[in-house]
């Protein structure tokens, strides 16, 4: 496979999201050790928030990466791919920060923008993929 055909944006985005996932897992582990909780959150608000920071990334990153890869492989929408990979990563950082125990309880701007932005990125990729595939559906 030639270097130019490698899905570079998806690769970089996956690497950054993988590092963020490991960081957030470590953040959860640290709170588990601090609070002597091995399973669940033990009713601890801080640990619950850290678990959700990690879990929300784990829930959203895989489908985003699949969509990003498929759109990038079509080479039809390079600008979309080039913008949405970094945008999704930044949104996930904002969402994690918004869920941080240091933030006030309840909704906040970081969480709202991070969550909403992540969903918008996924919808744009899904629509771009469907529009790209639509002309080929008749021959399928």
C-alpha positions as CSV (number, residue, x, y, z in Angstrom):
1,X,0.0,0.0,0.0
2,X,1.4,3.4,-1.0
3,X,1.8,6.0,1.7
4,X,-0.5,8.4,0.0
5,X,-3.4,6.0,0.3
6,X,-3.1,5.5,4.0
7,X,-6.1,7.2,5.9
8,X,-3.8,9.7,7.6
9,X,-6.5,11.9,9.3
10,X,-8.3,8.8,10.7
11,X,-4.9,7.4,11.8
12,X,-3.9,10.6,13.7
13,X,-7.4,11.0,15.2
14,X,-7.4,7.4,16.4
15,X,-4.0,7.8,17.9
16,X,-5.0,11.0,19.8
17,X,-8.3,9.4,20.9
18,X,-6.4,6.3,22.1
19,X,-4.0,8.4,24.1
20,X,-6.9,10.4,25.6
21,X,-8.7,7.1,26.5
22,X,-5.6,5.8,28.3
23,X,-5.2,9.1,30.2
24,X,-8.9,9.0,31.3
25,X,-8.6,5.4,32.3
26,X,-5.6,6.4,34.5
27,X,-7.7,9.2,35.9
28,X,-10.3,6.7,36.9
29,X,-7.8,4.3,38.4
30,X,-6.3,7.1,40.5
31,X,-9.7,8.0,42.0
32,X,-10.4,4.3,42.6
33,X,-7.2,4.0,44.6
34,X,-7.7,7.2,46.4
35,X,-11.2,6.1,47.5
36,X,-10.5,2.4,47.9
37,X,-13.2,1.4,45.4
38,X,-12.5,-1.5,43.1
39,X,-15.8,-1.8,41.3
40,X,-18.5,0.8,40.5
41,X,-18.3,4.3,42.0
42,X,-18.9,3.4,45.6
43,X,-21.4,6.3,45.8
44,X,-18.5,8.7,45.3
45,X,-19.4,11.7,43.1
46,X,-15.8,12.4,42.0
47,X,-15.3,8.8,40.9
48,X,-18.6,8.7,39.1
49,X,-17.7,11.8,37.1
50,X,-14.3,10.3,36.2
51,X,-16.0,7.0,35.1
52,X,-18.4,9.0,32.9
53,X,-15.5,11.0,31.4
54,X,-13.9,7.7,30.4
55,X,-17.1,6.0,29.4
56,X,-18.4,8.8,27.2
57,X,-15.3,8.7,25.1
58,X,-15.4,4.9,24.9
59,X,-19.1,5.1,23.8
60,X,-18.6,7.8,21.1
61,X,-15.1,7.3,19.6
62,X,-15.5,3.9,17.9
63,X,-18.5,4.9,15.7
64,X,-16.9,8.2,14.9
65,X,-13.7,6.6,13.8
66,X,-15.5,4.0,11.7
67,X,-17.4,6.8,9.9
68,X,-14.3,9.0,9.6
69,X,-12.4,6.1,8.0
70,X,-15.1,5.2,5.6
71,X,-15.5,8.8,4.5
72,X,-11.7,9.3,4.2
73,X,-11.4,6.1,2.1
74,X,-13.9,7.4,-0.4
75,X,-11.7,10.5,-0.9
76,X,-14.8,12.4,-1.9
77,X,-14.9,14.8,1.1
78,X,-11.3,15.5,2.1
79,X,-12.1,18.9,3.6
80,X,-14.8,17.3,5.8
81,X,-12.4,14.7,7.0
82,X,-9.6,17.1,7.6
83,X,-11.9,19.4,9.7
84,X,-14.0,16.8,11.6
85,X,-11.1,14.6,12.9
86,X,-9.6,17.5,14.9
87,X,-13.0,18.9,15.7
88,X,-14.2,15.7,17.3
89,X,-11.0,15.3,19.3
90,X,-11.4,18.9,20.7
91,X,-15.1,18.2,21.4
92,X,-14.2,15.1,23.4
93,X,-11.6,17.1,25.4
94,X,-14.3,19.7,26.1
95,X,-16.8,17.2,27.1
96,X,-14.4,15.4,29.4
97,X,-13.4,18.7,31.0
98,X,-17.1,19.6,31.4
99,X,-17.7,16.4,33.3
100,X,-14.6,17.0,35.5
101,X,-15.4,16.9,39.2
102,X,-13.8,20.4,39.3
103,X,-16.7,21.7,37.3
104,X,-20.0,22.7,39.0
105,X,-22.6,20.0,39.1
106,X,-25.2,20.0,36.4
107,X,-25.0,21.3,32.8
108,X,-22.1,23.6,31.8
109,X,-20.8,25.2,28.6
110,X,-17.9,22.8,28.1
111,X,-20.1,19.7,28.4
112,X,-22.8,21.1,26.2
113,X,-20.4,22.2,23.4
114,X,-18.4,19.0,23.7
115,X,-21.4,16.7,23.5
116,X,-23.3,18.7,20.9
117,X,-20.2,19.2,18.7
118,X,-19.4,15.4,18.9
119,X,-22.9,14.6,17.7
120,X,-22.7,17.2,14.9
121,X,-19.4,15.7,13.7
122,X,-21.0,12.2,13.6
123,X,-24.1,13.4,11.8
124,X,-22.1,15.2,9.2
125,X,-19.9,12.1,8.5
126,X,-23.0,9.8,8.4
127,X,-24.8,12.1,5.9
128,X,-21.6,12.5,3.8
129,X,-21.2,8.8,3.7
130,X,-24.8,8.2,2.7
131,X,-24.6,10.9,0.0
132,X,-21.5,9.3,-1.3
133,X,-23.0,5.8,-1.4
134,X,-26.4,6.8,-2.7
135,X,-25.5,6.7,-6.4
136,X,-24.1,3.2,-6.0
137,X,-27.2,1.7,-4.2
138,X,-29.0,0.9,-7.5
139,X,-26.1,-1.4,-8.6
140,X,-25.9,-3.1,-5.3
